[in-house]
Amino acid sequence: MSKRDYYEILSVSKTATDGELKSAFRKLAMVYHPDRNPGDKEAEIKFKEINEAYQCLSDGQKRAAYDRFGHAAFAQGGQGGPGFGNEFGDFMSDIFDNFFGDGRAAQGTGRGRGGQPGRERGADLRYNLEITLEEAFTGKAETIKIPTSIACDACTGTGAKPGSKPRACQTCGGYGRVRAAQGFFAIERTCPTCHGRGEIVDDPCTACSGAGRVTRERTLSINVPAGVDDGLRIRLAGEGESGLRGGPSGDLYVFLSIKPHTFFQRDGADLFCRVPISMVTAALSGEITVPVIDGSQTQVRIPAGTQTAKQFRIKGKGMPVLRAREVGDLYIQVFVETPQNLTKRQRELLQEFDQSASDENHPESAGFFSKVKDILGGLSGGARS
């Protein structure tokens, strides 16, 4: 029975790149792997066929020989025939480690390829810090206290009782992972004895119960820069939970939130506020005093005839832009306050004004009611016809 063409087996063209070959092999290997097809002899044969094709085509010299001579290049036990070397085993271990294992090596738990046995990275921590709008304007140095795991002083983080040391796990030889043969293929898994740590603590430290770390409250200083906005995250590298058995510490993430302000509303670097003005000021003009976020005050000139919702811009009186020289603006929106609790004389004065007023004094209302009359007149004429 003649052997199938290697390119046909992997469903790629003869001009396929190394990346295309690898991608095609991964897809087919996932489909026909024996662990996914237990007891399926046909799948096992196809899987072996796929392995053989990829072993040949992924090697530059073997692929050149195959392209020139075909399967005859490896006939009669010729040199360079497809096999299952250590490099291929490592490659397949990487492919199926997360699929068939727990993937802890890739996350820094246990040793992993190129790592150190027993040393696990500490967890990242989160701290929620609430500040005022004024503090966001000026910036501040904040001191916080957080409960966290730190390296045990008694055992210096090893987890072993002072005077003793952890020993290498005999099951995995300190590697943290073991290989299990499944037919013609080997799968790498987390060591069941040391759970990926690569070492065993026979005499645990009494201060930390062998964990290598204890829980303590730490005090940290945080510099909150001027111009921070709600939801900003500050990262403090290495200030998170201590690593297990001397492993690297995690990070601390401080999430900022800004308390609602009683007067100002914020939009980016700009501030907004609403200010009441009297009917007389709106009609005759005048000046009003408005507070500024830096604690000072500013004067705003109100022109005669100002209407409710009129907005005034004060340049450079908003929030600073984070890590920049720009500063936002302050927008003041006025609303005309209707007089209340009038005295008899005040009523008389207003009535005199109303009697002497004309459409020129109230152009908007005059125009509005004129339009209303036209609309109602049109409707009445249409109804009579």
RASULVEN-V596750 format. One record per pair of residues at least 4 apart in sequence whose ideal C-beta (glycine too) atoms are under 7 Angstrom apart, sorted by the first residue. I is the first residue (numbers start at 1). J is the second residue. If there is no record, write none. Layout:
# RASULVEN-V596750
<<I J> <I J>>
This chain:
# RASULVEN-V596750
<<3 71> <4 8> <4 9> <5 9> <6 10> <6 53> <6 56> <6 57> <6 66> <7 12> <7 13> <7 14> <9 49> <9 50> <9 53> <10 21> <10 24> <10 25> <10 28> <10 50> <10 53> <10 54> <11 24> <12 16> <12 20> <12 21> <12 24> <14 67> <16 20> <16 21> <18 22> <18 58> <19 23> <20 24> <21 25> <21 54> <21 57> <21 58> <22 26> <23 27> <24 28> <25 29> <25 50> <25 54> <26 30> <26 95> <27 31> <28 32> <28 50> <29 33> <29 47> <29 50> <29 95> <32 37> <32 43> <32 46> <32 47> <32 50> <33 47> <34 38> <34 43> <34 44> <34 47> <34 182> <34 183> <35 100> <35 182> <37 43> <40 44> <41 45> <42 46> <43 47> <44 48> <45 49> <46 50> <47 51> <48 52> <48 184> <49 53> <50 54> <51 55> <52 56> <52 82> <53 57> <54 58> <55 59> <55 82> <55 83> <55 88> <56 62> <56 63> <56 66> <56 82> <57 63> <59 63> <60 64> <61 65> <61 80> <62 66> <62 80> <63 67> <64 68> <65 69> <65 73> <65 80> <66 70> <66 73> <69 73> <71 75> <73 78> <74 78> <74 80> <74 81> <74 82> <77 81> <84 88> <84 89> <86 90> <87 91> <88 92> <89 93> <89 186> <90 94> <91 95> <92 96> <92 185> <93 97> <93 188> <96 100> <96 187> <97 101> <97 103> <97 188> <98 103> <98 106> <100 187> <101 189> <101 190> <102 190> <103 107> <104 109> <104 110> <104 190> <104 196> <105 110> <105 111> <105 112> <105 113> <105 177> <105 196> <106 112> <108 120> <108 121> <109 120> <109 196> <110 176> <110 190> <110 196> <110 197> <110 198> <111 115> <111 116> <111 117> <111 175> <111 176> <111 196> <111 198> <112 176> <117 174> <117 176> <117 197> <117 198> <117 199> <118 166> <118 197> <118 198> <118 199> <118 245> <119 243> <119 244> <119 245> <119 246> <119 247> <120 243> <120 244> <120 245> <120 247> <121 243> <121 247> <121 248> <121 250> <122 149> <122 240> <122 241> <122 242> <122 243> <122 247> <122 248> <122 249> <122 250> <123 240> <123 241> <123 250> <124 240> <124 250> <124 251> <124 253> <125 146> <125 148> <125 240> <125 241> <125 250> <125 252> <126 253> <126 255> <127 144> <127 146> <127 252> <127 254> <128 255> <128 257> <129 142> <129 144> <129 254> <129 256> <130 257> <130 259> <131 135> <131 136> <131 140> <131 224> <131 256> <131 258> <132 259> <133 137> <133 258> <133 259> <133 261> <133 264> <133 266> <133 293> <134 138> <134 293> <135 140> <135 224> <136 228> <136 258> <137 226> <137 293> <137 294> <137 319> <137 320> <138 226> <139 224> <139 225> <139 226> <140 224> <141 221> <141 223> <142 222> <142 224> <143 219> <143 221> <144 220> <144 222> <145 217> <145 219> <146 218> <146 220> <147 215> <147 217> <148 216> <148 218> <148 241> <149 213> <149 214> <149 215> <149 241> <149 242> <150 213> <150 214> <150 216> <150 242> <151 156> <151 157> <151 212> <151 213> <151 242> <152 157> <152 205> <152 207> <152 208> <152 212> <152 213> <152 214> <154 162> <154 205> <154 207> <154 208> <155 159> <155 160> <155 161> <155 162> <155 205> <155 207> <155 208> <155 212> <157 212> <157 213> <157 245> <157 246> <158 165> <158 166> <158 212> <158 245> <158 246> <159 166> <159 201> <159 204> <159 205> <159 208> <159 210> <159 211> <159 212> <159 245> <160 164> <160 165> <160 166> <160 201> <160 203> <160 204> <160 205> <161 203> <161 204> <161 205> <161 206> <164 203> <166 199> <166 200> <166 201> <167 199> <167 200> <167 202> <168 173> <168 174> <168 198> <168 199> <169 174> <169 191> <169 193> <169 194> <169 198> <169 199> <169 200> <171 178> <171 191> <171 193> <171 194> <172 176> <172 177> <172 178> <172 191> <172 194> <172 198> <174 198> <174 199> <175 198> <176 191> <176 194> <176 196> <176 197> <176 198> <177 188> <177 189> <177 190> <177 191> <177 196> <178 189> <178 191> <179 186> <179 187> <179 188> <180 186> <180 187> <180 189> <181 186> <182 187> <190 195> <190 196> <191 195> <191 196> <194 198> <194 199> <194 200> <201 210> <204 209> <204 210> <205 210> <207 214> <208 212> <208 213> <208 214> <211 244> <212 244> <212 245> <212 246> <213 242> <213 244> <220 239> <222 234> <222 254> <224 228> <224 256> <225 322> <225 323> <226 320> <227 319> <227 320> <227 321> <227 322> <228 232> <228 256> <228 322> <230 256> <230 257> <230 258> <232 256> <233 253> <233 255> <234 254> <234 256> <235 251> <235 253> <236 251> <236 252> <236 254> <237 251> <238 249> <238 251> <239 251> <239 252> <240 249> <240 250> <240 251> <240 252> <241 249> <241 250> <242 249> <243 247> <243 248> <243 249> <263 273> <263 291> <264 271> <264 272> <264 273> <264 293> <265 272> <266 271> <266 319> <267 272> <268 328> <269 318> <269 319> <269 321> <269 326> <269 327> <269 328> <270 318> <270 328> <270 329> <270 331> <271 293> <271 318> <271 319> <271 328> <271 330> <272 331> <272 333> <273 332> <274 333> <274 335> <275 288> <275 290> <275 332> <275 334> <276 335> <276 337> <277 281> <277 282> <277 288> <277 302> <277 334> <277 336> <277 337> <278 282> <278 337> <279 283> <279 336> <279 337> <279 338> <279 339> <280 284> <281 286> <281 302> <282 302> <282 306> <282 336> <283 304> <283 305> <284 304> <285 302> <285 303> <285 304> <286 302> <287 299> <287 300> <287 301> <287 302> <288 300> <288 302> <289 297> <289 299> <290 297> <290 298> <290 300> <290 332> <291 297> <292 296> <292 297> <292 298> <292 317> <292 330> <293 319> <298 314> <298 317> <300 312> <300 332> <302 306> <302 334> <306 310> <306 334> <308 335> <308 336> <309 333> <309 335> <310 334> <311 331> <311 332> <311 333> <312 332> <313 329> <313 331> <314 329> <314 330> <314 332> <315 329> <316 327> <316 329> <317 329> <317 330> <318 327> <318 328> <318 329> <318 330> <319 328> <320 327> <321 326> <321 327> <342 346> <342 347> <344 348> <345 349> <346 350> <347 351> <348 352> <349 353> <350 354> <351 355> <352 356> <353 357> <357 361> <357 362> <359 363> <359 366> <362 366> <363 367> <364 368> <365 369> <366 370> <367 371> <368 372> <369 373> <370 374> <371 375> <372 376> <373 377> <374 378> <375 379> <376 380> <377 381> <378 382> <379 383> <380 384> <381 385>>
